[in-house]
């Protein structure tokens, strides 16, 4: 059975309609990583998915080559407090490192271990 690793982080919304998350693959294994992504309102009981975009295309999964970084946009217009950003890695990785940012265009920086 393949190893499956789920990681989550909370990102404060702070009256923003869109959140930007930068993910970089800096894994020690130097292999591409396939990520399944999900975002939802932390206060929501239903945990309904929020739209995630890469270059204006709606996505649920992506692959990052070693050393590659991409910026994803999360639509958060109806979220009051925090968005939970969840990634699932299949076959590898030991999780994510997260750095929250309060200023600038990027709201969270995530590194793949």
Secondary structure by P-SEA (a helix, b strand, c coil): ccbbbbbbbbbbcccccbbbbbbbccccccbbbbbbbbbbcccccccccccccccccccccccccccbbbbbbbbccccccbbbbbbbbccccccbbbbbbccccccbbbbcc
